[in-house]
Amino acid sequence: MASSQEYLKFVLEQLSELDDITYRAMMGEYIIYYRGKIVGGIYDDRLLVKPVKAAVSYMPSVCYELPYKGAKEMLLVDEVDNKAFLTGLIEAMYEELPASKPKKKR
């Protein structure tokens, strides 16, 4: 099941206090970037983030879920309605996120 653009717009609005939040559509889902680093994505209208230590310690309850079959587990963010929580989570994760790989030349 693909994610809806309405849910994407909602999540982006919740993250609107952060500078440089971008996204990319990928096979009906959306990859979320913060300052050029992948923080997670929207899969089946669920916000999932990378399971870095900062994210695990920031969230009161941790629930691992698969974004799609064959993928690595990610953390389900339950508190998408809480704008301050979501902003703090993404900011806390940033330093631990790996840098984006340079694009290959064709």
Steps between C-alpha positions, in 0.01 A plus 500: 500500500638839405505797736263789444611850412272627777704312761823629345369859518398446862845371600674781310281755681593340833867542405460854365704658781812320375701655221594288201247216526457342159349182364519276198230274365613140468270226369185644658672587827704803614857528627546788749826697511627749758792715388576250226504191725233231490312492832232254397193487287128462465397144428133394485405829669737433793797718591804278554845627596846345505574315825796713613579512873369856536161404356470191721580700814278795397182298456310388811399169343691341216324290239698351212320445171592407146441773241457230233581133455874433499597836655681570825287577804429863578337680793131584482427856611169498686500865603464662156228727642752656742688760296754582774578131559547432129725803453712401800528141381632597157745752646626243753558244225690724259856460631477118497364473148745394230587755233331449166706311248614701198303436184669279245599657170347346195 
